[in-house]
Amino acid sequence: MSTEALELALYDLGVRRDMRTAFAQDAPALLARYALDAHEAALITGFDVAGLQKAGVSPLLTYGFWLMNAPERTRAAYLARLRAGAATS
C-alpha cells in the first residue's frame, strides 16, 4: 500500500476541477492513472475516510477530498463516516 499514491490522488481530487469531473464520470478510469492497488482505489471510491486515515493519509487531505467529492459534502456527514469507520476497527 502506498500512502504517497493515495495522497497524490486525494490532493488532485481536492484541488483540480478536471480531476473531480473525471472522477465523477468514471472513477475507476481516473484512479488507474495512479499507482493504486484495488484496495486503495476502493477506499477512494467508497469514500472510506477512516480507512484512508488508517492507511496513513493526512486527515486534511481526506477532509478536502470529502468536501469536494462526496455525495453529502458536509462536515457532519464526514465526521459521521469517520466515526463509523473507527467503530468497525
PDB file as gemmi writes it, atoms N, CA and C in Angstrom:
CRYST1    1.000    1.000    1.000  90.00  90.00  90.00 P 1                      
ATOM      1  N   MET A   1       0.859  -1.178   0.000  1.00  0.00           N  
ATOM      2  CA  MET A   1       0.000   0.000   0.000  1.00  0.00           C  
ATOM      3  C   MET A   1       0.900   1.234   0.000  1.00  0.00           C  
ATOM      4  N   SER A   2       0.574   2.181  -0.840  1.00  0.00           N  
ATOM      5  CA  SER A   2       1.382   3.380  -0.984  1.00  0.00           C  
ATOM      6  C   SER A   2       0.629   4.612  -0.500  1.00  0.00           C  
ATOM      7  N   THR A   3       1.035   5.116   0.648  1.00  0.00           N  
ATOM      8  CA  THR A   3       0.421   6.331   1.180  1.00  0.00           C  
ATOM      9  C   THR A   3       0.651   7.492   0.226  1.00  0.00           C  
ATOM     10  N   GLU A   4       1.820   7.524  -0.379  1.00  0.00           N  
ATOM     11  CA  GLU A   4       2.138   8.614  -1.293  1.00  0.00           C  
ATOM     12  C   GLU A   4       1.181   8.646  -2.490  1.00  0.00           C  
ATOM     13  N   ALA A   5       0.891   7.497  -3.073  1.00  0.00           N  
ATOM     14  CA  ALA A   5      -0.028   7.440  -4.216  1.00  0.00           C  
ATOM     15  C   ALA A   5      -1.436   7.835  -3.801  1.00  0.00           C  
ATOM     16  N   LEU A   6      -1.864   7.373  -2.636  1.00  0.00           N  
ATOM     17  CA  LEU A   6      -3.187   7.761  -2.120  1.00  0.00           C  
ATOM     18  C   LEU A   6      -3.263   9.267  -1.922  1.00  0.00           C  
ATOM     19  N   GLU A   7      -2.223   9.824  -1.312  1.00  0.00           N  
ATOM     20  CA  GLU A   7      -2.237  11.267  -1.041  1.00  0.00           C  
ATOM     21  C   GLU A   7      -2.197  12.081  -2.328  1.00  0.00           C  
ATOM     22  N   LEU A   8      -1.456  11.619  -3.311  1.00  0.00           N  
ATOM     23  CA  LEU A   8      -1.419  12.333  -4.590  1.00  0.00           C  
ATOM     24  C   LEU A   8      -2.799  12.330  -5.248  1.00  0.00           C  
ATOM     25  N   ALA A   9      -3.456  11.179  -5.247  1.00  0.00           N  
ATOM     26  CA  ALA A   9      -4.800  11.100  -5.838  1.00  0.00           C  
ATOM     27  C   ALA A   9      -5.775  12.008  -5.090  1.00  0.00           C  
ATOM     28  N   LEU A  10      -5.748  11.972  -3.760  1.00  0.00           N  
ATOM     29  CA  LEU A  10      -6.670  12.809  -2.985  1.00  0.00           C  
ATOM     30  C   LEU A  10      -6.360  14.292  -3.146  1.00  0.00           C  
ATOM     31  N   TYR A  11      -5.079  14.631  -3.235  1.00  0.00           N  
ATOM     32  CA  TYR A  11      -4.712  16.026  -3.456  1.00  0.00           C  
ATOM     33  C   TYR A  11      -5.300  16.508  -4.783  1.00  0.00           C  
ATOM     34  N   ASP A  12      -5.073  15.728  -5.840  1.00  0.00           N  
ATOM     35  CA  ASP A  12      -5.605  16.112  -7.153  1.00  0.00           C  
ATOM     36  C   ASP A  12      -7.125  16.230  -7.123  1.00  0.00           C  
ATOM     37  N   LEU A  13      -7.788  15.307  -6.436  1.00  0.00           N  
ATOM     38  CA  LEU A  13      -9.248  15.356  -6.365  1.00  0.00           C  
ATOM     39  C   LEU A  13      -9.749  16.501  -5.494  1.00  0.00           C  
ATOM     40  N   GLY A  14      -8.893  17.015  -4.662  1.00  0.00           N  
ATOM     41  CA  GLY A  14      -9.278  18.149  -3.829  1.00  0.00           C  
ATOM     42  C   GLY A  14      -9.065  19.497  -4.492  1.00  0.00           C  
ATOM     43  N   VAL A  15      -8.065  19.582  -5.386  1.00  0.00           N  
ATOM     44  CA  VAL A  15      -7.717  20.901  -5.923  1.00  0.00           C  
ATOM     45  C   VAL A  15      -7.906  21.058  -7.429  1.00  0.00           C  
ATOM     46  N   ARG A  16      -8.074  19.966  -8.151  1.00  0.00           N  
ATOM     47  CA  ARG A  16      -8.173  20.061  -9.615  1.00  0.00           C  
ATOM     48  C   ARG A  16      -9.584  19.749 -10.097  1.00  0.00           C  
ATOM     49  N   ARG A  17     -10.217  20.740 -10.657  1.00  0.00           N  
ATOM     50  CA  ARG A  17     -11.587  20.579 -11.154  1.00  0.00           C  
ATOM     51  C   ARG A  17     -11.664  19.517 -12.250  1.00  0.00           C  
ATOM     52  N   ASP A  18     -10.681  19.477 -13.138  1.00  0.00           N  
ATOM     53  CA  ASP A  18     -10.711  18.481 -14.205  1.00  0.00           C  
ATOM     54  C   ASP A  18     -10.663  17.058 -13.645  1.00  0.00           C  
ATOM     55  N   MET A  19      -9.922  16.864 -12.570  1.00  0.00           N  
ATOM     56  CA  MET A  19      -9.850  15.535 -11.949  1.00  0.00           C  
ATOM     57  C   MET A  19     -11.165  15.187 -11.253  1.00  0.00           C  
ATOM     58  N   ARG A  20     -11.773  16.159 -10.600  1.00  0.00           N  
ATOM     59  CA  ARG A  20     -13.071  15.910  -9.960  1.00  0.00           C  
ATOM     60  C   ARG A  20     -14.125  15.540 -11.001  1.00  0.00           C  
ATOM     61  N   THR A  21     -14.108  16.231 -12.127  1.00  0.00           N  
ATOM     62  CA  THR A  21     -15.056  15.928 -13.197  1.00  0.00           C  
ATOM     63  C   THR A  21     -14.820  14.521 -13.735  1.00  0.00           C  
ATOM     64  N   ALA A  22     -13.573  14.173 -13.983  1.00  0.00           N  
ATOM     65  CA  ALA A  22     -13.242  12.835 -14.477  1.00  0.00           C  
ATOM     66  C   ALA A  22     -13.609  11.760 -13.455  1.00  0.00           C  
ATOM     67  N   PHE A  23     -13.410  12.045 -12.166  1.00  0.00           N  
ATOM     68  CA  PHE A  23     -13.758  11.104 -11.093  1.00  0.00           C  
ATOM     69  C   PHE A  23     -15.267  10.868 -11.071  1.00  0.00           C  
ATOM     70  N   ALA A  24     -16.031  11.929 -11.214  1.00  0.00           N  
ATOM     71  CA  ALA A  24     -17.497  11.813 -11.210  1.00  0.00           C  
ATOM     72  C   ALA A  24     -17.995  11.030 -12.429  1.00  0.00           C  
ATOM     73  N   GLN A  25     -17.307  11.168 -13.545  1.00  0.00           N  
ATOM     74  CA  GLN A  25     -17.734  10.494 -14.772  1.00  0.00           C  
ATOM     75  C   GLN A  25     -17.308   9.028 -14.810  1.00  0.00           C  
ATOM     76  N   ASP A  26     -16.079   8.736 -14.384  1.00  0.00           N  
ATOM     77  CA  ASP A  26     -15.554   7.367 -14.446  1.00  0.00           C  
ATOM     78  C   ASP A  26     -14.412   7.221 -13.445  1.00  0.00           C  
ATOM     79  N   ALA A  27     -14.772   6.992 -12.189  1.00  0.00           N  
ATOM     80  CA  ALA A  27     -13.778   6.912 -11.113  1.00  0.00           C  
ATOM     81  C   ALA A  27     -12.710   5.845 -11.371  1.00  0.00           C  
ATOM     82  N   PRO A  28     -13.082   4.612 -11.758  1.00  0.00           N  
ATOM     83  CA  PRO A  28     -12.028   3.611 -11.984  1.00  0.00           C  
ATOM     84  C   PRO A  28     -11.008   4.023 -13.055  1.00  0.00           C  
ATOM     85  N   ALA A  29     -11.476   4.646 -14.129  1.00  0.00           N  
ATOM     86  CA  ALA A  29     -10.564   5.086 -15.191  1.00  0.00           C  
ATOM     87  C   ALA A  29      -9.629   6.168 -14.671  1.00  0.00           C  
ATOM     88  N   LEU A  30     -10.155   7.103 -13.908  1.00  0.00           N  
ATOM     89  CA  LEU A  30      -9.302   8.158 -13.361  1.00  0.00           C  
ATOM     90  C   LEU A  30      -8.279   7.568 -12.400  1.00  0.00           C  
ATOM     91  N   LEU A  31      -8.710   6.716 -11.499  1.00  0.00           N  
ATOM     92  CA  LEU A  31      -7.804   6.177 -10.489  1.00  0.00           C  
ATOM     93  C   LEU A  31      -6.752   5.252 -11.085  1.00  0.00           C  
ATOM     94  N   ALA A  32      -6.993   4.735 -12.291  1.00  0.00           N  
ATOM     95  CA  ALA A  32      -5.995   3.900 -12.967  1.00  0.00           C  
ATOM     96  C   ALA A  32      -4.750   4.702 -13.327  1.00  0.00           C  
ATOM     97  N   ARG A  33      -4.864   6.019 -13.332  1.00  0.00           N  
ATOM     98  CA  ARG A  33      -3.709   6.885 -13.625  1.00  0.00           C  
ATOM     99  C   ARG A  33      -2.696   6.894 -12.480  1.00  0.00           C  
ATOM    100  N   TYR A  34      -3.095   6.438 -11.322  1.00  0.00           N  
ATOM    101  CA  TYR A  34      -2.251   6.480 -10.127  1.00  0.00           C  
ATOM    102  C   TYR A  34      -1.761   5.069  -9.804  1.00  0.00           C  
ATOM    103  N   ALA A  35      -0.703   4.963  -9.062  1.00  0.00           N  
ATOM    104  CA  ALA A  35      -0.138   3.663  -8.671  1.00  0.00           C  
ATOM    105  C   ALA A  35      -0.894   3.111  -7.465  1.00  0.00           C  
ATOM    106  N   LEU A  36      -2.187   2.808  -7.681  1.00  0.00           N  
ATOM    107  CA  LEU A  36      -3.045   2.314  -6.601  1.00  0.00           C  
ATOM    108  C   LEU A  36      -3.386   0.857  -6.848  1.00  0.00           C  
ATOM    109  N   ASP A  37      -3.435   0.081  -5.764  1.00  0.00           N  
ATOM    110  CA  ASP A  37      -3.952  -1.274  -5.921  1.00  0.00           C  
ATOM    111  C   ASP A  37      -5.475  -1.234  -5.791  1.00  0.00           C  
ATOM    112  N   ALA A  38      -6.117  -2.374  -5.962  1.00  0.00           N  
ATOM    113  CA  ALA A  38      -7.587  -2.423  -5.953  1.00  0.00           C  
ATOM    114  C   ALA A  38      -8.158  -1.975  -4.609  1.00  0.00           C  
ATOM    115  N   HIS A  39      -7.499  -2.343  -3.521  1.00  0.00           N  
ATOM    116  CA  HIS A  39      -7.979  -1.946  -2.189  1.00  0.00           C  
ATOM    117  C   HIS A  39      -7.904  -0.435  -2.011  1.00  0.00           C  
ATOM    118  N   GLU A  40      -6.809   0.150  -2.437  1.00  0.00           N  
ATOM    119  CA  GLU A  40      -6.640   1.603  -2.312  1.00  0.00           C  
ATOM    120  C   GLU A  40      -7.687   2.346  -3.142  1.00  0.00           C  
ATOM    121  N   ALA A  41      -7.901   1.889  -4.361  1.00  0.00           N  
ATOM    122  CA  ALA A  41      -8.919   2.519  -5.206  1.00  0.00           C  
ATOM    123  C   ALA A  41     -10.298   2.398  -4.566  1.00  0.00           C  
ATOM    124  N   ALA A  42     -10.570   1.250  -3.944  1.00  0.00           N  
ATOM    125  CA  ALA A  42     -11.864   1.049  -3.274  1.00  0.00           C  
ATOM    126  C   ALA A  42     -12.025   1.986  -2.078  1.00  0.00           C  
ATOM    127  N   LEU A  43     -10.942   2.280  -1.371  1.00  0.00           N  
ATOM    128  CA  LEU A  43     -11.015   3.238  -0.269  1.00  0.00           C  
ATOM    129  C   LEU A  43     -11.477   4.601  -0.781  1.00  0.00           C  
ATOM    130  N   ILE A  44     -10.954   4.981  -1.933  1.00  0.00           N  
ATOM    131  CA  ILE A  44     -11.305   6.283  -2.502  1.00  0.00           C  
ATOM    132  C   ILE A  44     -12.729   6.275  -3.056  1.00  0.00           C  
ATOM    133  N   THR A  45     -13.065   5.300  -3.877  1.00  0.00           N  
ATOM    134  CA  THR A  45     -14.402   5.291  -4.479  1.00  0.00           C  
ATOM    135  C   THR A  45     -15.492   5.059  -3.442  1.00  0.00           C  
ATOM    136  N   GLY A  46     -15.138   4.414  -2.340  1.00  0.00           N  
ATOM    137  CA  GLY A  46     -16.104   4.185  -1.259  1.00  0.00           C  
ATOM    138  C   GLY A  46     -16.137   5.307  -0.243  1.00  0.00           C  
ATOM    139  N   PHE A  47     -15.352   6.342  -0.475  1.00  0.00           N  
ATOM    140  CA  PHE A  47     -15.267   7.479   0.445  1.00  0.00           C  
ATOM    141  C   PHE A  47     -15.008   6.997   1.876  1.00  0.00           C  
ATOM    142  N   ASP A  48     -14.123   6.005   1.989  1.00  0.00           N  
ATOM    143  CA  ASP A  48     -13.778   5.421   3.288  1.00  0.00           C  
ATOM    144  C   ASP A  48     -12.695   6.275   3.943  1.00  0.00           C  
ATOM    145  N   VAL A  49     -13.105   7.399   4.496  1.00  0.00           N  
ATOM    146  CA  VAL A  49     -12.140   8.331   5.071  1.00  0.00           C  
ATOM    147  C   VAL A  49     -11.426   7.741   6.286  1.00  0.00           C  
ATOM    148  N   ALA A  50     -12.100   6.918   7.056  1.00  0.00           N  
ATOM    149  CA  ALA A  50     -11.441   6.266   8.196  1.00  0.00           C  
ATOM    150  C   ALA A  50     -10.381   5.294   7.685  1.00  0.00           C  
ATOM    151  N   GLY A  51     -10.714   4.513   6.665  1.00  0.00           N  
ATOM    152  CA  GLY A  51      -9.750   3.586   6.082  1.00  0.00           C  
ATOM    153  C   GLY A  51      -8.563   4.300   5.468  1.00  0.00           C  
ATOM    154  N   LEU A  52      -8.828   5.430   4.813  1.00  0.00           N  
ATOM    155  CA  LEU A  52      -7.746   6.217   4.237  1.00  0.00           C  
ATOM    156  C   LEU A  52      -6.811   6.732   5.333  1.00  0.00           C  
ATOM    157  N   GLN A  53      -7.384   7.214   6.422  1.00  0.00           N  
ATOM    158  CA  GLN A  53      -6.544   7.696   7.518  1.00  0.00           C  
ATOM    159  C   GLN A  53      -5.766   6.557   8.165  1.00  0.00           C  
ATOM    160  N   LYS A  54      -6.376   5.378   8.288  1.00  0.00           N  
ATOM    161  CA  LYS A  54      -5.664   4.207   8.823  1.00  0.00           C  
ATOM    162  C   LYS A  54      -4.499   3.828   7.921  1.00  0.00           C  
ATOM    163  N   ALA A  55      -4.629   4.113   6.631  1.00  0.00           N  
ATOM    164  CA  ALA A  55      -3.565   3.823   5.674  1.00  0.00           C  
ATOM    165  C   ALA A  55      -2.461   4.879   5.717  1.00  0.00           C  
ATOM    166  N   GLY A  56      -2.622   5.888   6.556  1.00  0.00           N  
ATOM    167  CA  GLY A  56      -1.593   6.908   6.727  1.00  0.00           C  
ATOM    168  C   GLY A  56      -1.830   8.199   5.984  1.00  0.00           C  
ATOM    169  N   VAL A  57      -2.979   8.328   5.351  1.00  0.00           N  
ATOM    170  CA  VAL A  57      -3.288   9.552   4.606  1.00  0.00           C  
ATOM    171  C   VAL A  57      -3.593  10.692   5.580  1.00  0.00           C  
ATOM    172  N   SER A  58      -3.135  11.867   5.250  1.00  0.00           N  
ATOM    173  CA  SER A  58      -3.360  13.049   6.066  1.00  0.00           C  
ATOM    174  C   SER A  58      -4.858  13.331   6.246  1.00  0.00           C  
ATOM    175  N   PRO A  59      -5.281  13.590   7.483  1.00  0.00           N  
ATOM    176  CA  PRO A  59      -6.684  13.961   7.707  1.00  0.00           C  
ATOM    177  C   PRO A  59      -7.098  15.212   6.921  1.00  0.00           C  
ATOM    178  N   LEU A  60      -6.175  16.120   6.683  1.00  0.00           N  
ATOM    179  CA  LEU A  60      -6.508  17.311   5.892  1.00  0.00           C  
ATOM    180  C   LEU A  60      -6.852  16.928   4.458  1.00  0.00           C  
ATOM    181  N   LEU A  61      -6.136  15.963   3.902  1.00  0.00           N  
ATOM    182  CA  LEU A  61      -6.445  15.514   2.541  1.00  0.00           C  
ATOM    183  C   LEU A  61      -7.765  14.759   2.487  1.00  0.00           C  
ATOM    184  N   THR A  62      -8.043  13.923   3.485  1.00  0.00           N  
ATOM    185  CA  THR A  62      -9.306  13.193   3.459  1.00  0.00           C  
ATOM    186  C   THR A  62     -10.482  14.156   3.585  1.00  0.00           C  
ATOM    187  N   TYR A  63     -10.325  15.181   4.408  1.00  0.00           N  
ATOM    188  CA  TYR A  63     -11.403  16.157   4.583  1.00  0.00           C  
ATOM    189  C   TYR A  63     -11.620  16.971   3.299  1.00  0.00           C  
ATOM    190  N   GLY A  64     -10.537  17.415   2.691  1.00  0.00           N  
ATOM    191  CA  GLY A  64     -10.656  18.167   1.440  1.00  0.00           C  
ATOM    192  C   GLY A  64     -11.262  17.323   0.332  1.00  0.00           C  
ATOM    193  N   PHE A  65     -10.835  16.062   0.249  1.00  0.00           N  
ATOM    194  CA  PHE A  65     -11.403  15.131  -0.732  1.00  0.00           C  
ATOM    195  C   PHE A  65     -12.899  14.977  -0.500  1.00  0.00           C  
ATOM    196  N   TRP A  66     -13.289  14.807   0.749  1.00  0.00           N  
ATOM    197  CA  TRP A  66     -14.713  14.641   1.093  1.00  0.00           C  
ATOM    198  C   TRP A  66     -15.513  15.878   0.685  1.00  0.00           C  
ATOM    199  N   LEU A  67     -15.036  17.040   1.074  1.00  0.00           N  
ATOM    200  CA  LEU A  67     -15.800  18.271   0.807  1.00  0.00           C  
ATOM    201  C   LEU A  67     -15.952  18.568  -0.684  1.00  0.00           C  
ATOM    202  N   MET A  68     -15.026  18.092  -1.486  1.00  0.00           N  
ATOM    203  CA  MET A  68     -15.088  18.382  -2.917  1.00  0.00           C  
ATOM    204  C   MET A  68     -15.740  17.269  -3.734  1.00  0.00           C  
ATOM    205  N   ASN A  69     -15.893  16.058  -3.171  1.00  0.00           N  
ATOM    206  CA  ASN A  69     -16.312  14.923  -3.992  1.00  0.00           C  
ATOM    207  C   ASN A  69     -17.433  14.058  -3.430  1.00  0.00           C  
ATOM    208  N   ALA A  70     -17.620  14.026  -2.143  1.00  0.00           N  
ATOM    209  CA  ALA A  70     -18.574  13.085  -1.537  1.00  0.00           C  
ATOM    210  C   ALA A  70     -20.013  13.424  -1.925  1.00  0.00           C  
ATOM    211  N   PRO A  71     -20.867  12.422  -1.914  1.00  0.00           N  
ATOM    212  CA  PRO A  71     -22.279  12.682  -2.228  1.00  0.00           C  
ATOM    213  C   PRO A  71     -22.916  13.695  -1.266  1.00  0.00           C  
ATOM    214  N   GLU A  72     -22.584  13.599   0.004  1.00  0.00           N  
ATOM    215  CA  GLU A  72     -23.098  14.543   1.001  1.00  0.00           C  
ATOM    216  C   GLU A  72     -21.911  15.326   1.549  1.00  0.00           C  
ATOM    217  N   ARG A  73     -21.689  16.501   1.040  1.00  0.00           N  
ATOM    218  CA  ARG A  73     -20.474  17.278   1.302  1.00  0.00           C  
ATOM    219  C   ARG A  73     -20.614  18.194   2.510  1.00  0.00           C  
ATOM    220  N   THR A  74     -20.858  17.591   3.646  1.00  0.00           N  
ATOM    221  CA  THR A  74     -20.963  18.389   4.862  1.00  0.00           C  
ATOM    222  C   THR A  74     -19.969  17.884   5.897  1.00  0.00           C  
ATOM    223  N   ARG A  75     -19.620  18.756   6.811  1.00  0.00           N  
ATOM    224  CA  ARG A  75     -18.719  18.375   7.898  1.00  0.00           C  
ATOM    225  C   ARG A  75     -19.354  17.299   8.765  1.00  0.00           C  
ATOM    226  N   ALA A  76     -20.648  17.430   9.027  1.00  0.00           N  
ATOM    227  CA  ALA A  76     -21.346  16.453   9.867  1.00  0.00           C  
ATOM    228  C   ALA A  76     -21.324  15.061   9.229  1.00  0.00           C  
ATOM    229  N   ALA A  77     -21.538  14.993   7.923  1.00  0.00           N  
ATOM    230  CA  ALA A  77     -21.514  13.706   7.227  1.00  0.00           C  
ATOM    231  C   ALA A  77     -20.105  13.112   7.238  1.00  0.00           C  
ATOM    232  N   TYR A  78     -19.103  13.950   7.063  1.00  0.00           N  
ATOM    233  CA  TYR A  78     -17.711  13.499   7.114  1.00  0.00           C  
ATOM    234  C   TYR A  78     -17.393  12.903   8.484  1.00  0.00           C  
ATOM    235  N   LEU A  79     -17.745  13.628   9.529  1.00  0.00           N  
ATOM    236  CA  LEU A  79     -17.459  13.140  10.885  1.00  0.00           C  
ATOM    237  C   LEU A  79     -18.227  11.863  11.197  1.00  0.00           C  
ATOM    238  N   ALA A  80     -19.454  11.761  10.729  1.00  0.00           N  
ATOM    239  CA  ALA A  80     -20.240  10.542  10.942  1.00  0.00           C  
ATOM    240  C   ALA A  80     -19.566   9.368  10.234  1.00  0.00           C  
ATOM    241  N   ARG A  81     -19.100   9.557   9.002  1.00  0.00           N  
ATOM    242  CA  ARG A  81     -18.426   8.487   8.269  1.00  0.00           C  
ATOM    243  C   ARG A  81     -17.113   8.107   8.951  1.00  0.00           C  
ATOM    244  N   LEU A  82     -16.394   9.109   9.432  1.00  0.00           N  
ATOM    245  CA  LEU A  82     -15.130   8.862  10.128  1.00  0.00           C  
ATOM    246  C   LEU A  82     -15.357   8.055  11.402  1.00  0.00           C  
ATOM    247  N   ARG A  83     -16.364   8.441  12.167  1.00  0.00           N  
ATOM    248  CA  ARG A  83     -16.689   7.721  13.415  1.00  0.00           C  
ATOM    249  C   ARG A  83     -17.165   6.295  13.141  1.00  0.00           C  
ATOM    250  N   ALA A  84     -17.970   6.131  12.120  1.00  0.00           N  
ATOM    251  CA  ALA A  84     -18.483   4.796  11.773  1.00  0.00           C  
ATOM    252  C   ALA A  84     -17.326   3.880  11.376  1.00  0.00           C  
ATOM    253  N   GLY A  85     -16.378   4.405  10.620  1.00  0.00           N  
ATOM    254  CA  GLY A  85     -15.231   3.610  10.225  1.00  0.00           C  
ATOM    255  C   GLY A  85     -14.330   3.279  11.395  1.00  0.00           C  
ATOM    256  N   ALA A  86     -14.188   4.206  12.341  1.00  0.00           N  
ATOM    257  CA  ALA A  86     -13.357   3.962  13.516  1.00  0.00           C  
ATOM    258  C   ALA A  86     -13.989   2.917  14.419  1.00  0.00           C  
ATOM    259  N   ALA A  87     -15.310   2.862  14.431  1.00  0.00           N  
ATOM    260  CA  ALA A  87     -16.015   1.905  15.294  1.00  0.00           C  
ATOM    261  C   ALA A  87     -15.896   0.486  14.769  1.00  0.00           C  
ATOM    262  N   THR A  88     -15.635   0.307  13.474  1.00  0.00           N  
ATOM    263  CA  THR A  88     -15.558  -1.033  12.909  1.00  0.00           C  
ATOM    264  C   THR A  88     -14.159  -1.623  13.000  1.00  0.00           C  
ATOM    265  N   SER A  89     -13.195  -0.861  13.465  1.00  0.00           N  
ATOM    266  CA  SER A  89     -11.834  -1.412  13.549  1.00  0.00           C  
ATOM    267  C   SER A  89     -11.531  -1.970  14.909  1.00  0.00           C  
TER     268      SER A  89                                                      
END                                                                             
